[in-house]
Amino acid sequence: MTLVAALLLCPYLWGEAAKALDTDVYTPESDVPLPCVVICPGRGYHKDLPLIKDLASRLKEEGFATLSFNWSFFTTKTQPSQDGSAELADIDAAIEMAKGIPGVDSGRIYLVGKSLGSVYGYHAFQKHPELKACLLYTPVIPEPDLGSVYYPDLKDESRPVAFILGNKDQDNCPLGNLYAYLAVITKDIPVVVLSGGHSFEESDDYTAPINVYNTKLAIEMGVYWLKRM
């Protein structure tokens, strides 16, 4: 079954998915209803790694509630579903949980996805017209013709969508593949290109100063864009 078919056939499994969903919720103190950001992780880039954890913290500082989660397959140490249905159910569950956070304005829910989370997050964004905007970190377009498969119908999307990626991510999203897709859809889509690979890394050590700097810059760019929405 294709991912697109799964979107049409996947049952709404919020109750079951929520039981397995490992989440972190960040909520600032506020006297007014809060916007909320749901953050979808990468396949192996879980919610406690710097980009996601620090993004959630920064958004809290800027007055956003956030809900980050780990995929059920990550929590249970299994494999992703072949058709994406389990991952889409996880996102459905996360969105509904976000709407139920005390103080959150359910009409101002934003979606952020990293890597695998950018693919399934974008499909969930299309499925949920109530969501306000979608920010896609380190997208996955390994071959030139896969942009329209992983991020379909972008030309018809009226809500804000943006990409943030590294300039050295040759295995997952060479810049030419993203630019070629965006050129075909002939629509202005913000693209922020920073230094580094698939996690904005210059080395394998997450704690290396250059990696910390790149990640911080990626977070600040994301926060800036979300605040403008």
C-alpha positions in Angstrom: 0.0 0.0 0.0 1.3 3.4 -0.9 1.6 6.3 1.7 -1.1 8.2 -0.2 -3.5 5.2 -0.1 -2.7 4.8 3.6 -3.9 8.4 4.2 -7.3 7.4 2.8 -7.6 4.0 4.5 -5.9 4.6 7.8 -8.5 4.4 10.6 -8.6 7.0 13.3 -6.7 5.3 16.1 -6.1 8.1 18.6 -7.1 6.1 21.6 -4.9 3.2 20.8 -2.0 5.3 19.6 -2.1 7.5 22.6 -1.5 4.6 24.9 1.9 4.0 23.2 2.8 7.6 22.6 5.8 8.9 24.6 5.3 12.7 24.8 6.8 15.8 26.4 4.6 18.8 26.9 6.0 22.3 27.4 3.6 25.1 28.5 4.5 28.7 29.4 2.4 30.5 32.0 -0.1 32.7 30.3 -3.4 34.5 30.9 -4.3 34.2 27.2 -4.9 31.1 25.0 -1.7 29.7 23.7 -0.6 28.6 20.2 0.7 25.1 20.2 3.4 23.4 18.1 3.4 19.6 17.6 6.9 18.3 16.8 7.3 15.1 14.8 10.7 13.4 15.2 13.0 11.7 12.7 13.2 7.9 12.4 16.1 7.8 14.8 16.2 11.4 15.9 14.1 11.1 19.0 12.5 13.9 21.1 15.3 14.1 23.6 18.0 15.0 21.0 19.0 18.7 20.7 17.1 19.9 17.7 13.7 18.8 19.0 14.2 19.3 22.8 15.8 22.7 22.4 13.3 23.8 19.9 10.5 23.0 22.3 12.2 24.9 25.0 12.8 28.0 22.8 9.2 27.9 21.7 8.1 27.9 25.3 10.2 31.0 25.9 8.4 32.6 23.0 4.9 31.9 24.3 4.1 28.6 22.5 3.0 25.4 24.1 4.7 22.4 22.5 4.1 18.7 22.3 6.9 16.5 21.1 6.7 12.7 20.9 8.5 9.6 19.9 7.1 7.3 17.3 5.4 4.2 18.7 7.9 2.0 16.8 10.8 3.8 18.5 9.2 3.4 22.0 8.5 -0.3 21.4 11.8 -1.0 19.6 10.1 -2.3 16.5 10.1 -1.1 12.9 8.0 1.6 11.2 4.9 0.5 9.5 5.3 -0.3 5.8 2.4 1.9 4.7 2.8 4.8 7.2 -0.5 4.1 8.9 0.9 3.7 12.4 3.0 6.8 12.1 0.0 8.8 10.8 -2.0 7.5 13.8 0.7 8.7 16.1 0.5 12.2 14.6 -3.3 12.1 14.8 -3.0 11.2 18.5 -0.4 14.0 19.1 -2.6 16.6 17.5 -5.7 15.7 19.5 -3.6 15.6 22.7 -2.2 19.1 21.9 -5.7 20.4 21.5 -6.5 19.1 24.9 -3.6 20.8 26.7 -5.0 23.3 29.3 -4.7 26.8 28.0 -4.1 25.9 24.4 -6.1 27.6 21.6 -7.2 24.6 19.5 -7.5 26.9 16.5 -3.8 27.7 16.5 -2.0 24.3 16.2 1.2 24.2 14.1 3.1 21.2 12.9 6.9 20.7 12.7 8.5 17.6 11.3 12.1 16.5 11.1 13.3 14.0 8.4 10.8 11.1 8.5 8.6 13.4 10.6 8.7 16.0 7.8 7.2 13.4 5.4 4.5 12.0 7.6 4.0 15.4 9.2 3.3 17.0 5.8 0.8 14.3 5.0 -0.9 14.8 8.4 -0.9 18.5 7.7 -2.8 17.9 4.5 -5.2 15.6 6.4 -5.9 18.2 9.1 -7.1 21.5 7.5 -7.5 23.1 10.9 -3.7 23.2 11.3 -2.2 26.7 10.7 1.3 26.1 9.2 3.9 23.4 8.6 7.6 23.7 9.1 9.7 20.9 7.6 13.3 20.3 8.9 15.7 18.3 6.9 13.3 17.0 4.3 13.7 13.7 2.5 14.0 13.9 -1.3 16.9 11.5 -2.2 15.9 11.3 -5.9 14.7 14.2 -8.1 11.3 12.7 -8.7 10.4 12.0 -5.1 9.5 15.5 -4.1 6.0 15.1 -5.4 5.7 11.7 -3.7 6.8 12.7 -0.2 5.4 16.3 -0.3 2.5 16.0 -2.8 0.2 18.8 -4.0 2.4 21.5 -2.5 1.3 23.8 -5.3 -2.3 23.6 -4.1 -1.5 24.2 -0.4 -2.7 27.7 0.7 -1.4 27.5 4.2 2.2 28.4 5.0 4.9 25.7 4.5 8.6 26.2 4.9 11.8 24.0 4.6 15.0 24.2 6.7 17.9 22.0 5.7 21.6 21.6 5.7 23.7 22.2 2.5 25.6 18.9 2.9 22.7 16.5 3.2 23.7 14.6 0.0 22.1 11.3 0.9 18.7 12.5 2.0 18.0 15.8 0.2 20.6 17.3 -2.1 19.7 20.9 -2.6 19.1 20.4 -6.3 16.4 17.9 -5.7 14.4 20.3 -3.5 15.0 23.2 -5.8 13.9 21.2 -8.8 10.6 20.3 -7.1 9.9 23.8 -6.0 10.7 25.2 -9.4 8.1 22.8 -11.0 5.3 23.9 -8.6 6.0 27.6 -9.4 5.1 28.8 -5.9 7.0 30.8 -3.4 8.0 28.5 -0.6 10.5 29.7 2.0 13.7 27.6 2.1 16.4 28.2 4.7 19.7 26.6 3.9 22.2 26.2 6.7 25.6 24.6 7.1 25.8 20.8 7.8 24.3 17.5 7.1 21.0 15.8 7.9 21.1 17.0 11.5 23.0 20.2 10.6 26.1 18.3 11.8 29.7 18.9 10.7 30.9 15.9 12.8 29.5 12.8 14.5 29.8 14.4 17.9 26.5 16.2 18.8 28.4 18.1 21.5 31.0 19.6 19.2 30.9 23.4 19.2 30.1 23.7 15.5 27.3 21.2 15.7 25.8 23.0 18.7 26.0 26.3 16.8 24.4 24.9 13.7 21.6 23.3 15.7 21.0 26.6 17.6 20.8 28.5 14.3 18.4 26.0 12.8 16.2 26.4 15.9 16.3 30.2 15.8 15.3 30.2 12.1 12.4 27.9 12.9 11.2 30.0 15.9 11.4 33.1 13.8 9.3 31.7 11.0 6.7 30.2 13.4 6.3 33.5 15.3 5.6 35.3 12.0 2.7 32.8 11.3 
